[in-house]
C-alpha cells in the first residue's frame, strides 16, 4: 500500500469529509489520529473502523483553535505512534449570516477554527516534519474560498485564507521535501446537506455541470493521492473537487 507505515493526523475526523479522509488514508496503509472537538462517540466509531482495516487509530480530543491543545495533540501522536508524516486540516464550522447581521462572535468563531486552527496545526507539525525531512500537508479549503458566497462572509474569508496559507507554506517548506496543497470541495453530501429541503438540493445541483452532489469519499480520494508518492512533485496547488462548478460560476 502506498502509505504503509505512515502516520496521519486528520482534524475534525469524527464525521463527514474528515471521517472519509481518515478511512481512505487507513485503507492506503496509514495509521491515523482521529481528532475531534465534541463528538466522542463518532470519533470512537471512526477509530474502530480504522482498526478493522488493520491500522492503528489514536483518538484525541483537541480544539484546533487552541494552540496548547494542538501542541499536546502533536506531542501525543509522536509519543504513541513514533512519527508524523501527514497532516490533513479538515476541522471547520459555519456561522452563516449576511454581513449586516453577523455578530462579532460568529466572525471570530469561524476564523479561529477554520483558519487559525489550520495555522496552529501547520506550525505544530512543521518542526517534526522538518526534522524528518519530509511530509505532506493537505488543507481543506472550499469553492467558496475561490468565488465567495452570499451569507458566508466569515466562512469564505477563512477558506480563502487557507489558500494563501497553503501557497506560502509550500514555498517555506519545499526545500525539506514537505508538500503543502489544498483541496476545495464543492457541494458535498454530508449531514448538513442531508437536512436541506428537496427544492434547495435541486437548486444546488443545477449549479453543478456534472449534475449531482459530490460524495465525501471523492474528496478523500483526492487527499489520499496528494499524500502519496505519485504527488511528490505537486505543491502549492489548489484542487477544486466540485463537479465543474467553479468553471461556470463567475
C-alpha positions in Angstrom: 0.0 0.0 0.0 1.2 3.5 -0.8 1.1 4.8 2.7 2.3 1.8 4.6 4.0 2.8 7.9 2.9 6.5 7.6 1.2 8.3 10.4 -1.5 10.9 9.7 -3.4 13.5 11.8 -6.8 14.3 10.4 -8.5 17.1 12.2 -12.3 17.0 12.6 -12.4 13.4 11.5 -15.3 12.1 13.6 -17.7 12.5 10.7 -18.3 13.9 7.2 -15.4 14.6 4.9 -12.9 14.2 7.8 -14.1 10.7 8.6 -14.0 9.7 4.9 -10.4 11.0 4.7 -9.3 9.2 7.8 -10.7 5.9 6.4 -9.2 6.4 3.0 -5.8 7.0 4.4 -6.1 3.9 6.6 -7.1 1.9 3.5 -3.9 3.2 1.9 -1.9 1.9 4.8 -1.6 4.8 7.2 -2.1 4.8 11.0 -4.4 7.7 11.8 -5.0 10.1 14.6 -8.7 10.8 14.8 -9.2 14.3 16.1 -12.5 15.7 17.3 -13.8 18.6 19.4 -17.2 17.4 20.6 -18.5 14.0 19.3 -16.5 11.4 21.2 -18.9 8.6 20.1 -18.5 9.4 16.4 -14.7 9.7 16.8 -14.5 6.3 18.5 -16.7 4.8 15.8 -14.3 6.1 13.1 -11.3 4.8 15.1 -13.0 1.3 15.3 -13.4 1.2 11.6 -9.8 2.1 11.1 -8.7 -0.7 13.4 -10.9 -3.1 11.5 -8.8 -2.3 8.5 -5.7 -3.5 10.4 -4.3 0.0 11.1 -3.7 1.8 14.4 -6.1 4.6 15.4 -5.5 7.1 18.2 -8.4 9.3 19.3 -7.5 12.7 20.5 -9.9 15.4 21.6 -8.4 18.9 20.8 -9.8 22.2 19.8 -7.7 23.2 16.9 -8.2 26.9 17.7 -6.3 26.4 21.0 -2.5 26.5 20.5 -1.7 24.4 23.5 -4.2 21.7 22.8 -2.8 21.4 19.2 0.7 21.1 20.6 -0.4 18.4 23.0 -2.0 16.5 20.2 1.1 16.5 18.1 3.3 15.5 21.1 0.9 12.6 21.9 1.0 11.5 18.3 4.8 11.4 18.3 4.9 9.6 21.7 2.2 7.0 20.9 2.8 6.4 17.1 6.5 7.3 16.9 6.4 9.6 13.8 4.2 12.1 11.9 4.1 12.1 8.1 0.8 13.6 7.1 -1.5 16.4 8.3 -5.0 17.0 6.9 -6.6 20.2 8.1 -10.2 19.5 7.9 -11.8 20.8 11.1 -14.3 23.6 10.4 -17.5 25.2 11.5 -20.1 27.5 9.9 -22.0 30.5 11.4 -23.8 31.8 8.3 -25.4 35.3 8.0 -25.4 38.4 5.9 -22.7 40.8 6.9 -25.1 43.4 8.4 -26.5 40.7 10.7 -23.3 38.9 11.5 -22.2 39.1 15.1 -18.6 39.6 16.1 -18.5 36.2 17.9 -19.7 34.4 14.7 -16.9 36.0 12.7 -14.3 35.2 15.4 -15.5 31.6 15.9 -15.3 30.7 12.2 -11.9 32.4 11.6 -10.5 30.9 14.8 -11.5 27.4 14.0 -11.2 27.3 10.2 -8.1 29.5 9.6 -6.3 29.9 12.9 -6.9 26.2 13.6 -5.1 25.3 10.3 -2.3 27.7 11.1 -1.9 26.2 14.6 -1.7 22.6 13.3 0.7 23.5 10.4 3.0 25.3 12.9 2.9 22.4 15.3 3.8 19.7 12.7 6.4 21.8 10.9 9.2 21.1 13.3 8.9 17.2 13.3 8.4 17.2 9.6 11.4 19.4 9.1 13.4 17.1 11.3 12.4 14.1 9.3 13.0 16.0 6.0 9.6 15.1 4.5 5.9 15.3 5.0 2.5 16.0 3.4 0.1 18.7 4.5 -3.3 19.0 2.8 -5.6 21.8 3.8 -9.3 21.5 3.1 -10.5 24.8 1.7 -13.7 25.3 -0.3 -15.0 26.5 -3.6 -16.4 29.5 -1.6 -12.9 30.5 -0.9 -12.3 30.8 -4.6 -15.6 32.5 -5.6 -17.3 33.8 -2.5 -20.9 33.0 -1.4 -23.5 35.4 -0.1 -24.3 34.8 3.6 -20.9 33.3 4.3 -18.5 36.2 4.5 -16.7 34.6 7.5 -16.5 31.1 6.0 -15.4 32.4 2.6 -12.8 34.6 4.1 -11.4 31.7 6.2 -11.3 29.4 3.3 -9.7 32.0 1.1 -7.1 32.5 3.8 -6.4 28.7 3.7 -5.4 29.1 0.1 -2.9 31.9 1.0 -1.6 29.8 3.9 -1.1 26.8 1.6 0.8 28.7 -1.1 3.1 30.4 1.4 3.9 27.2 3.4 4.6 25.4 0.1 7.3 28.0 -0.5 8.7 27.9 3.0 8.8 24.1 3.5 9.5 22.8 0.0 13.3 22.7 0.4 12.8 19.9 3.1 10.6 17.8 0.8 7.4 18.8 2.6 4.5 19.4 0.2 1.6 21.6 1.0 -1.6 21.6 -1.1 -5.3 22.5 -0.7 -8.4 20.7 -1.8 -11.5 22.9 -2.4 -14.7 20.8 -2.2 -17.9 21.9 -3.9 -21.3 20.8 -2.8 -20.8 17.5 -0.9 -23.3 15.1 0.6 -22.9 15.5 4.3 -25.2 15.7 7.4 -25.7 19.4 6.6 -26.9 18.8 3.0 -28.9 15.8 4.1 -31.1 18.2 6.1 -31.9 20.5 3.2 -35.3 20.6 1.6 -35.5 18.8 -1.8 -36.1 22.0 -3.7 -32.9 23.6 -2.2 -30.9 20.5 -3.1 -32.2 20.8 -6.7 -31.1 24.4 -7.0 -27.6 23.4 -5.8 -27.4 20.6 -8.3 -28.4 23.0 -11.1 -25.2 24.9 -10.4 -23.0 21.8 -11.0 -22.2 20.8 -14.6 -21.9 17.1 -13.6 -25.5 17.3 -12.3 -25.0 15.8 -8.8 -23.6 16.5 -5.4 -20.2 15.0 -4.6 -19.5 12.3 -2.1 -17.1 12.7 0.9 -15.2 9.7 -0.5 -14.4 11.7 -3.7 -12.7 14.4 -1.5 -10.9 11.7 0.4 -9.6 10.0 -2.7 -8.0 13.4 -3.8 -6.5 13.9 -0.4 -5.1 10.4 -0.4 -3.5 11.0 -3.8 -1.8 14.2 -2.6 -0.5 12.3 0.5 1.1 9.6 -1.7 4.3 9.2 -3.7 2.6 9.9 -7.0 2.1 13.5 -5.9 5.7 14.1 -4.8 6.2 17.0 -7.3 2.9 18.7 -6.6 2.9 21.6 -4.0 1.3 24.9 -3.5 -1.7 23.9 -5.6 -5.5 24.2 -5.0 -7.5 21.4 -6.5 -11.2 22.0 -6.8 -13.3 18.8 -6.5 -16.6 20.4 -7.4 -18.2 18.7 -10.4 -17.1 21.6 -12.5 -19.0 24.3 -10.6 -16.2 26.8 -10.5 -15.7 26.6 -14.2 -19.1 28.1 -14.8 -19.5 30.4 -11.8 -18.2 33.9 -12.3 
